[in-house]
């Protein structure tokens, strides 16, 4: 237990940040507590205005919390100015120094730390190799492309060997293809350097593919912290389920709950069983979510758990999406992967279809 | 340009030839656009300058004007004076003092407006967009009033029976009025007031385009406030500082109205000395020589300044 505690890179303790005063005040963050272990790719995910960038700026030291403390490897850095914190930031717009070359930009942090010239030069070359920019060393910032600027920004922030690297939506300005490349690149850099990354994004796909763990934020509060798998498969709240991926929301009646398994009645009247998280015992009417790919269309009415009328079938290349109007009036989406000899399914439009569910497809929300 | 060009490229010239023709045409059009300004410059600046240059090598007339007789006396008298009785030549104390005062006051004005103008520009540039235009508007208000009136207003403030002395006397800080009017200090104060906006505006305009994220990037990369200022803010807004300094220094060196009113006849600057030669002094060749001397002085300082600032910027990086 003790050993684990010493490995916490960033501890955010009960942070509240309020901008302005009186009636014009805005609560950017409210009672946020997060522990980020060493060598983790940690993502702050949420819609714009959820407070994720504010949290990042608090860690960097550009803002100071109204309440709460920030620890870096056990040391309270809440009152430190940014230039005394061993963390570096990759800015959303890169914020590269336009009057310096690529190499001078990367060397800046090292120079400010008073590193000897020789060591600085070595590190700069090392960083240039790391981000594959050796050839453009002496270029001016205005002479390189957006993707290259992104790499320089990364190299500049990594050069002083920070204990934690903060990334503020660094990929948002890149086009789709370049973004995918950089996602892989960032993952590589994180595992190669072993530096803890705190990554801010509003892109759920980016968060799912890159992170070790994700914190989902909304309206200044942390809703759920977990691995991508946990966040996707077991969203605890309606917002999390809705924000990440496609979801069907339904209401259900709990019949009973024992040994981590709950049995519940679906709107169709059928009964299913599903796993619930430890320490959570739902009762009464609850909100449930079912991912479209966790449901399927079945032919045998005996296997049917929900019924409805097929109102739309959309071809997505990799899969088909069937929009089914349930007896209760809600629309339910089912996603089925296409196979090489799939046929058009539009002929079934308007007909009654039966929906089957995979095991544990039903997730019970806490709100 | 050949007159048959237009027909030629219709029949199909090589593309490089067509581009050349087009760019030639474009260039011609540019010169056409420039011509009004060029004509004005030739008539109003170069022409009169040439006349002044010629006059500086002539002999003063009996009452005014010049006699067409070649003489270097005008140039010699810029810093030397000829003894009336013996005819020997010695350095002119009066002229040297005026020269040094001009240079000293211009330097002080430039440095002090820079010290005051930089934070002002920084302040304005960091306000919200709406507030910025209000502050800029306030900065330009003095331009709405005639320079002469503004200078007389300063005179009213600093003279012995003026507001400042009256206030200090009433507060028992002093028991006798301080002589401020007709001193170098009064001239300096007047010039600071007149030239401050000329320093603030160019610095503001380069600071307005400054990306303040760069300051955060500086802090983030372990640069203290001072180092961020010196290594990031100053080099990037340098063009604004250079422009502001030139805009203040050049007219300061040739200032006329301010030293005339606030310095009286006692504290003269080069501009006043030149005026004196064309007026009471009745020595047009000397006035012409002094004018060219001032022009040369300004150019030398400008060259030095530009050389100095671009060099230091390079060594910083």
Interface residues (C-beta under 8 A of the other chain):
Chain A: X60 X61 X62 X81 X82 X83 X84 X87 X88 X89 X91 X93 X95 X96 X97 X98 X99 X100 X104 X108 X109 X112 X113 X156 X157 X160
Chain B: X211 X213 X214 X216 X217 X218 X219 X220 X221 X222 X223 X224 X227 X231 X232 X235 X236 X317
